Amino acid sequence: MMMHEQIEEKLITAFHPRHMEVHDESHRHHVPEGAESHFRVVIVSDSFTDQRPLQRHRAVYGVLAEALAGSVHALALHTYTPTEWESASGNLAASPPCYGGKTSI
C-alpha cells in the first residue's frame, strides 16, 4: 500500500472526516523520484470541535506516529471544523518551497 493510502486510511478511521485531501508533494523537494516523503493534509472533522490547532495536530501526529517514524520527512497539516471549513472557502496557504528543491535527482 502506498504511503498516501496509509495516511488516508488511518485518518479516515480515526477522525471520520467530512472532507479530506492527502497530497504527495515529494516531487517539489530534493528527493529521489517516487520517494513519498513530503505530504500535505487537509482534513475537516467534527472531532476537532472545541480543540485548538495544536491539539488537532497532536491528535493527527499521534494517529500517524508509525508512518512518520519511517520515510515521511514532512507533513503540512490543515485541520478544520466543518464551520471553519465553510468560512475558509478553499483559501488555504500553499506549502512553502523546499530549500534547494528540484523536481528530480
N, C-alpha and C positions, 0 to 999 in steps of 0.2 A: 504494500500500500504506500502511495506517495505521501510525503510529509504533509502537504496541504490537506490531503484527505484525512490524515490522522488528526490534524488540528481541528478540522471541521467536525469530525465525528465526536471528539472529546468535548468541544464547546456546545454542540447540539445536545448531547447527553446531559451536560451539567447545567446549562442555562436556558434551554428551550427557547431560543431566540425567535423574536418576531421577524427579524431581518439579520442577515449575516453575510459578510463578504470576507473571503480569505484570498489575498493577492500575494503571489510569489514575486517579490521584487529583486530577486537574486541577480537577474540579468543587468540590473543597474549598478552592480557592485563588482569589485575586482575579485571574482571567484571563478572557479572552473565551470564550464557550461554544464547545466543540469545539477548544480550544487544544492539547490533548495535550502538556502541558509538565511535568507532575509525575507520576512513576511510582514504584511500589513493586514490587520484585522479590524473590521468594522462590525460591531455586534450591538444589537438592540434587544434588551431583555427586561421583563418586569422584575427579574431578580435584582436589578441594580437600583430599584426604587429605594430611597432613603439611604443610599450609600454614596460616600464621597468618591471622587475619581480614584484616589489612592486605594481605597478598599476594593473597588471594582478590579483594578489592575492586579492587586494581590490575589484576588479570587481567580482571575484568569491565569496568572502565573502558577498558582497552585495546581490548577487542573492540568496545565501543560508542563509541569515540572519535569517529567520524564523526557518529553520531546525536547525541551530546552536544554537538558543536560547533554544532549547529543550534538547533532550537526547544526542546529539552529543558532545563528550568531546574533540576529537582531529581530525584534518583534515590536512593531509600532501598533499601539492599541488605541482604538477609538470606541469608547464604551458609552452607551446611551440608554436612558429610559425611553419608553415609547413617546412620552411627551417631549423630551429633549430632541428626539429624532425628528419629530414633526416640525419643531422650531428650527432645527438645523437646515432643513430644506436642501440637503445634499452639499452644503458648504463645508467641506472637510479640508483640513490642512493637508497639503501634499507632503509626502515623505521627503526628508532632506536628502540632498545629493551625497553620494559617497565621496570621501576624500580620495582622489586619485582613481575613482571608479572607471571601469571600462566595460564595454558590453561583453567582452570575452577575453580570455588569456591567450 
